[in-house]
C-alpha cells in the first residue's frame, strides 16, 4: 500500500460524547463542522445519531445539506453562519436551522422563509459572529415574536478556566437573554468543563468529541500509520533531504515514508516530530517535504519496519500539535485526502 492509513474510532467519538453528556443535565449536541473536524461527517454524524444525539451544528449550509443526506429527517441541524445570501432554497429543502447573526440575516430569513425555524446568535464579547447588545436590543422583541428555537453565544477563552473573559461573557449572556423562554446555549467543550453555570439548556462539544484538549480525559479518536517506502544506510557526515538540514553524526539508517505536508503533516513540526514503531520513538530526519518524510531509525530494533506511526497511543493530536507550534484542531482538520480511511467501533 502506497498511502498512509488513517484509522478513525467511531466508538471513541461516541464515548467522548457520552462522557461530556454525563457532566451536564442539559441536552448535549454534537459539533460536526469542517467534515467532523476532518474525520468524515457522514460516518461520524451517523454514529452520534445512533448514540442519541438529536442536535448538530455545522459551519455552513452546504455542510448541513451533506449531513442531512447522511442522517435523513429528524435531527436538528443548526448552521453557525446563519442565513447567508443564496442559502434560502438549501435551508428550506434540507430543513436546516440557521443561527441568525444580524438584522440583515433576520430580515432575509423572515421574508424568504416565514415560519421556518431559526436560532439567534449573540455576541457576548468575542467579536466574531452574532448580534451585539445594541443591535439585539433593537430587534429583540421582533425576533422573539418569530419563536426562535435557540439563543446562543460562543465563549472566547473557555479552554483557560481562570480567564476573566469566561465570567464576563457569562454575565453578558445572562443580561442579553434575561426573561427569554427559548432554550439557551453557551457551552462549547471548554465551557462544559467550567461547570453547570455555563451549561444552560444545550451544550455544544466539538474538539472534545474528537480526542482533543481541553478535555484531557478524552479517548483518542484518530491514529495514523505511514508505510515505509525505502530504507538506506548512511555513513557519518552524510546529509538528508532538502537544504541538507540533517547531517548524520554517526553511521545511521534512514527510512523514507509516504506522507508529507500535502497530507497535512505540517512542515513546521519537522525539528521536533517523532514517529513510533510500537513503543520506540524515531525522530524525523531533516525537512518534511510534500510527499515524503525521512525518519532516523538507527536505534530501532527492526531495521526494516513496514510502517511507522504518527498518531498512536504514544502521540495524540495535541502532542503532535505542540511539535508543530499549533493546536489539535489544525492537526485534525489538515489530515489529507490521500489517506486510506478505516473506520472502527461504529
C-alpha positions as CSV (number, residue, x, y, z in Angstrom):
1,X,0.0,0.0,0.0
2,X,1.4,3.3,-1.1
3,X,-0.6,5.7,1.2
4,X,-0.9,6.1,4.9
5,X,-3.9,4.6,6.8
6,X,-5.9,6.9,8.9
7,X,-8.0,4.8,11.4
8,X,-11.0,6.6,12.9
9,X,-12.5,5.1,16.1
10,X,-16.2,6.0,16.0
11,X,-16.7,4.2,19.3
12,X,-14.2,6.6,20.9
13,X,-16.2,9.6,19.4
14,X,-19.4,8.3,20.9
15,X,-17.7,7.5,24.3
16,X,-16.3,11.1,24.4
17,X,-19.8,12.5,23.7
18,X,-21.3,10.2,26.4
19,X,-18.7,11.4,29.0
20,X,-19.4,15.0,28.2
21,X,-23.1,14.4,28.3
22,X,-22.8,13.0,31.8
23,X,-21.3,16.2,33.1
24,X,-24.5,18.2,32.4
25,X,-28.2,17.9,32.8
26,X,-28.7,19.8,29.6
27,X,-29.1,18.4,26.1
28,X,-25.7,17.6,24.6
29,X,-25.4,18.4,20.9
30,X,-22.6,17.4,18.5
31,X,-20.5,19.9,16.5
32,X,-19.5,18.3,13.2
33,X,-18.4,21.3,11.2
34,X,-15.4,21.0,8.8
35,X,-16.3,17.5,7.8
36,X,-16.5,16.4,11.5
37,X,-13.1,18.1,12.1
38,X,-11.7,16.3,9.1
39,X,-12.8,12.8,10.1
40,X,-15.9,12.4,7.9
41,X,-19.2,14.0,8.7
42,X,-21.3,11.2,7.2
43,X,-19.8,8.4,9.3
44,X,-19.3,10.5,12.5
45,X,-22.8,12.0,12.2
46,X,-24.5,8.7,11.9
47,X,-22.5,7.2,14.8
48,X,-23.5,10.1,17.0
49,X,-27.1,10.0,15.9
50,X,-27.3,6.3,16.8
51,X,-25.9,7.2,20.2
52,X,-28.7,9.6,20.8
53,X,-27.5,13.0,19.5
54,X,-30.6,14.9,18.3
55,X,-29.0,18.3,17.6
56,X,-26.0,19.0,15.4
57,X,-24.0,22.1,14.5
58,X,-22.2,22.9,11.2
59,X,-20.4,26.0,9.9
60,X,-22.3,26.5,6.6
61,X,-25.5,25.5,4.9
62,X,-23.6,23.3,2.4
63,X,-22.2,21.3,5.3
64,X,-25.7,21.0,6.7
65,X,-27.0,19.6,3.4
66,X,-24.4,16.9,3.4
67,X,-25.2,16.0,7.0
68,X,-29.0,15.9,6.3
69,X,-28.4,13.5,3.4
70,X,-26.5,11.2,5.8
71,X,-28.9,11.4,8.7
72,X,-32.3,11.8,7.0
73,X,-35.2,13.6,8.6
74,X,-35.4,14.1,12.3
75,X,-32.2,15.5,13.9
76,X,-31.9,19.3,14.2
77,X,-29.1,20.7,12.1
78,X,-28.0,24.2,13.1
79,X,-25.9,26.4,10.9
80,X,-23.5,28.8,12.7
81,X,-23.1,31.1,9.7
82,X,-26.8,31.8,9.7
83,X,-28.9,32.6,6.6
84,X,-26.4,33.7,4.0
85,X,-27.4,35.2,0.7
86,X,-28.1,32.3,-1.7
87,X,-28.9,29.8,1.1
88,X,-32.7,30.1,1.1
89,X,-33.5,27.0,-1.0
90,X,-31.0,24.8,0.7
91,X,-32.2,25.8,4.2
92,X,-35.8,25.1,3.2
93,X,-35.2,21.9,1.2
94,X,-32.8,20.4,3.8
95,X,-34.7,21.6,6.9
96,X,-31.8,23.4,8.3
97,X,-31.9,25.8,11.3
98,X,-29.8,28.9,10.7
99,X,-28.3,30.8,13.7
100,X,-29.2,34.3,12.7
101,X,-26.2,36.7,13.2
102,X,-27.5,40.1,12.2
103,X,-30.6,42.2,11.5
104,X,-29.8,41.7,7.8
105,X,-30.0,37.9,8.2
106,X,-33.1,38.2,10.3
107,X,-35.0,40.2,7.6
108,X,-33.7,37.9,4.9
109,X,-34.9,34.8,6.8
110,X,-38.3,36.0,7.9
111,X,-39.2,37.4,4.4
112,X,-37.9,34.4,2.4
113,X,-39.0,31.6,4.7
114,X,-41.8,32.8,7.0
115,X,-42.5,30.3,9.7
116,X,-39.2,28.3,9.1
117,X,-37.2,27.5,12.3
118,X,-34.2,29.6,13.2
119,X,-32.0,30.4,16.1
120,X,-30.2,33.6,17.2
121,X,-26.5,34.0,17.8
122,X,-25.4,36.8,20.2
123,X,-22.0,38.4,20.5
124,X,-21.1,38.4,24.2
125,X,-17.6,39.8,23.7
126,X,-15.8,37.6,21.2
127,X,-16.4,40.0,18.3
128,X,-16.7,37.3,15.7
129,X,-20.3,36.3,14.9
130,X,-23.6,37.3,16.4
131,X,-25.6,40.4,17.3
132,X,-24.0,42.9,19.6
133,X,-26.0,44.2,22.5
134,X,-27.3,47.4,20.8
135,X,-28.4,45.6,17.7
136,X,-30.1,42.8,19.8
137,X,-31.9,45.3,21.9
138,X,-33.3,47.0,18.8
139,X,-34.6,43.7,17.2
140,X,-35.2,41.5,20.3
141,X,-38.9,41.9,20.5
142,X,-39.4,41.3,16.8
143,X,-37.1,38.3,16.8
144,X,-38.8,36.7,19.8
145,X,-42.2,37.1,18.2
146,X,-40.9,34.7,15.5
147,X,-40.3,32.0,18.1
148,X,-36.6,31.2,17.7
149,X,-35.6,27.6,18.6
150,X,-32.4,28.6,20.3
151,X,-30.5,31.6,21.6
152,X,-26.7,31.0,21.7
153,X,-23.3,32.7,22.1
154,X,-19.8,31.4,22.0
155,X,-17.0,31.7,24.6
156,X,-13.7,33.0,23.6
157,X,-11.4,31.7,26.4
158,X,-13.2,28.6,27.9
159,X,-10.0,26.5,27.4
160,X,-8.4,28.7,30.0
161,X,-10.5,28.1,33.2
162,X,-9.2,31.1,35.1
163,X,-9.5,33.6,32.4
164,X,-11.6,36.6,33.4
165,X,-13.4,36.6,30.0
166,X,-15.3,33.5,31.0
167,X,-17.2,35.1,33.8
168,X,-17.6,38.3,31.7
169,X,-19.3,36.5,28.9
170,X,-21.5,34.5,31.2
171,X,-22.7,37.7,32.8
172,X,-23.3,39.4,29.4
173,X,-25.2,36.3,28.2
174,X,-27.5,36.4,31.2
175,X,-28.1,40.1,30.7
176,X,-28.8,39.7,26.9
177,X,-31.2,36.8,27.5
178,X,-33.0,37.8,30.6
179,X,-36.7,36.9,30.6
180,X,-36.4,34.8,27.4
181,X,-38.2,31.5,27.4
182,X,-36.4,30.0,24.3
183,X,-33.7,27.4,25.0
184,X,-30.2,28.9,25.5
185,X,-26.7,27.6,24.7
186,X,-23.3,29.0,25.6
187,X,-21.0,26.0,26.3
188,X,-18.5,24.5,23.9
189,X,-16.2,21.7,25.2
190,X,-14.2,24.1,27.4
191,X,-17.3,25.7,28.9
192,X,-18.8,22.3,29.7
193,X,-15.8,21.7,31.8
194,X,-16.2,25.1,33.6
195,X,-19.3,23.7,35.3
196,X,-23.1,24.0,35.5
197,X,-23.3,27.8,35.4
198,X,-22.3,27.6,31.7
199,X,-24.5,24.7,30.6
200,X,-28.0,26.3,30.2
201,X,-30.3,24.2,28.1
202,X,-28.0,22.8,25.4
203,X,-24.2,22.3,25.2
204,X,-22.2,22.1,22.0
205,X,-19.0,20.0,22.4
206,X,-16.7,20.0,19.3
207,X,-13.0,19.2,19.8
208,X,-13.7,17.1,22.9
209,X,-15.6,14.6,20.8
210,X,-12.5,14.1,18.7
211,X,-10.0,13.5,21.4
212,X,-8.6,17.0,21.9
213,X,-7.8,19.4,24.7
214,X,-9.2,20.9,26.9
215,X,-11.0,17.6,27.5
216,X,-7.9,15.9,28.9
217,X,-9.9,12.7,29.7
218,X,-11.0,12.2,26.1
219,X,-10.2,9.0,24.3
220,X,-8.1,9.3,21.2
221,X,-10.1,9.0,18.0
222,X,-7.6,9.1,15.2
223,X,-4.5,7.0,14.5
224,X,-2.2,7.3,11.5
225,X,0.1,4.6,10.2
226,X,2.5,5.5,7.4
227,X,4.1,3.0,5.0
228,X,7.9,2.9,4.7
229,X,8.9,3.2,1.0
230,X,12.7,2.6,1.4
231,X,15.5,2.3,4.0
232,X,19.1,3.2,3.5
233,X,22.3,3.2,5.5
234,X,24.4,6.4,5.7
235,X,27.9,7.0,7.0
236,X,28.8,9.8,9.4
237,X,28.6,13.2,7.7
238,X,26.0,12.4,5.0
239,X,23.0,14.7,4.5
240,X,19.3,14.0,4.3
241,X,16.6,15.9,2.5
242,X,16.2,19.5,1.2
243,X,18.7,22.0,2.3
244,X,21.0,19.5,3.8
245,X,19.3,20.3,7.1
246,X,20.1,16.9,8.6
247,X,23.7,15.7,8.8
248,X,24.4,12.3,10.3
249,X,26.8,12.3,13.3
250,X,27.2,8.5,13.3
251,X,26.5,5.6,10.9
252,X,22.8,5.9,10.5
253,X,19.8,4.1,9.0
254,X,17.1,6.3,7.4
255,X,13.6,5.3,6.5
256,X,11.6,7.3,3.9
257,X,7.9,7.2,4.5
258,X,4.9,8.0,2.3
259,X,3.4,11.2,3.8
260,X,4.2,14.9,3.7
261,X,2.8,18.3,4.0
262,X,0.4,17.6,1.1
263,X,-1.1,15.1,3.5
264,X,-1.5,17.6,6.3
265,X,1.8,16.7,8.1
266,X,2.6,20.3,9.0
267,X,6.1,21.2,7.7
268,X,7.0,23.2,10.9
269,X,6.8,20.1,13.1
270,X,9.9,18.6,11.5
271,X,12.6,19.5,14.0
272,X,10.5,18.2,17.0
273,X,8.4,15.5,15.4
274,X,8.8,11.8,16.1
275,X,7.2,8.6,14.7
276,X,6.8,5.4,16.5
277,X,7.4,1.7,15.8
278,X,5.4,0.1,18.6
279,X,6.9,1.7,21.7
280,X,10.1,3.0,20.1
281,X,10.3,6.7,19.1
282,X,12.1,7.6,15.9
283,X,12.9,11.3,15.1
284,X,12.2,13.0,11.8
285,X,15.5,13.5,9.9
286,X,15.5,16.8,8.1
287,X,12.7,18.7,6.5
288,X,9.3,17.4,5.8
289,X,8.7,17.5,2.1
290,X,5.5,17.4,0.1
291,X,5.0,13.7,-0.2
292,X,7.8,12.2,1.9
293,X,9.4,12.2,5.4
294,X,12.8,10.9,6.3
295,X,13.0,9.2,9.7
296,X,16.0,8.2,11.7
297,X,15.5,4.5,12.6
298,X,19.1,3.8,13.6
299,X,18.2,2.7,17.1
300,X,15.1,0.7,16.1
301,X,15.2,-3.0,16.9
302,X,13.7,-3.8,13.5
303,X,15.9,-2.4,10.7
304,X,13.2,-2.8,8.1
305,X,9.8,-1.6,9.5
306,X,6.9,-1.8,7.2
307,X,5.1,1.2,8.8
308,X,5.8,4.0,11.3
309,X,3.0,5.7,13.3
310,X,2.5,9.4,13.5
311,X,-0.7,9.3,15.6
312,X,-0.8,6.5,18.1
313,X,-1.1,5.7,21.8
314,X,2.2,7.5,22.4
315,X,1.4,10.6,20.4
316,X,-2.0,12.2,20.1
317,X,-3.2,15.2,18.2
318,X,-2.2,17.6,20.9
319,X,1.4,16.3,21.4
320,X,1.8,16.4,17.6
321,X,0.4,19.9,17.6
322,X,2.9,21.0,20.2
323,X,5.7,19.9,17.9
324,X,4.2,22.0,15.1
325,X,3.6,25.0,17.2
326,X,-0.2,24.8,16.6
327,X,-3.3,23.3,18.1
328,X,-5.0,19.9,17.8
329,X,-7.8,21.4,15.8
330,X,-5.4,22.2,13.0
331,X,-3.8,18.7,13.1
332,X,-7.2,17.1,12.7
333,X,-8.6,19.3,10.0
334,X,-5.4,19.1,8.0
335,X,-5.5,15.4,7.6
336,X,-5.1,14.7,3.9
337,X,-7.4,13.3,1.3
338,X,-4.8,10.7,0.1
339,X,-5.1,8.6,3.3
340,X,-6.8,5.3,3.2
341,X,-9.6,5.8,5.8
342,X,-10.6,2.9,8.0
343,X,-13.5,3.2,10.5
344,X,-13.8,1.0,13.5
345,X,-16.1,0.8,16.5
346,X,-19.1,2.3,14.9
